[in-house]
Structures are given as C-alpha cells and as structure tokens.
C-alpha cells in the first residue's frame, strides 16, 4: 500500500537529521542502507500478521556510509511480511483499518517535523 497523499516524496533532508527524527516514531534504519539508499522501517506485530511501515530514500548529495548525505524521501509503503518470501506491498493485500490509521498518523507527524525543520 502506498501513502501518496502525504507528499513526503517531495522532501529532502540531511541524513543525520533523519537518523535523529525517525526513531522517535519507531522508524529504524538499522542495516537497511547502502551508499546511495536508505530504508526506515517500523514493524507491527498484530494478530493478522506482521506488517512494516517503510520510508525509503536515496542520496541526492554525499555518501550514506560517511554519514554525510542529503536524502530525498520516496512514497511511504505499508507491507505485509510472508515467511520465508518477504514483504508484499501489493494492492491485493488486506491491511487492518486501525493499522492504516496509525501509519497515517505517524506519517503526518514525521512530515510536520520535517517541513518545520526544512522551513517548507
């Protein structure tokens, strides 16, 4: 599921700022990065299964490994994990309404903080 209505994909931010902000909302970068891309994930374990809210981004300047990069965010995704195959984001997935609402609230808060910080 894509969360296109938040327009987070129009935001660029310093990597270190993102690394400070995202964990406040349970979005962890951990080992999901390479020198050009990052992924901030929040895991939800519900009776309906395991789900991930994922915010992806890529470096428009600098190097992620050196912790000196400007990251352009992409459209946030919500996916369901299927063992052992991985996470599926497809339109055919069924996401609990309460989870979707919680993810929308998180994304609204993240966007608000990023726009305040970036002066947008």
Buried (B, 14 or more C-beta within 10 A) or exposed (E): BEBEEBEBBEBBBBBEBBBEBBEEBEBBBEEEBEEBBBBBBBEBEEEEBBBBBBBBBBBEEBEBEEEEBBBBBBBBBBBBBEEEEEBEEEEEBEBBEEBBEBBBEBBBEBBEBBBEBEEE
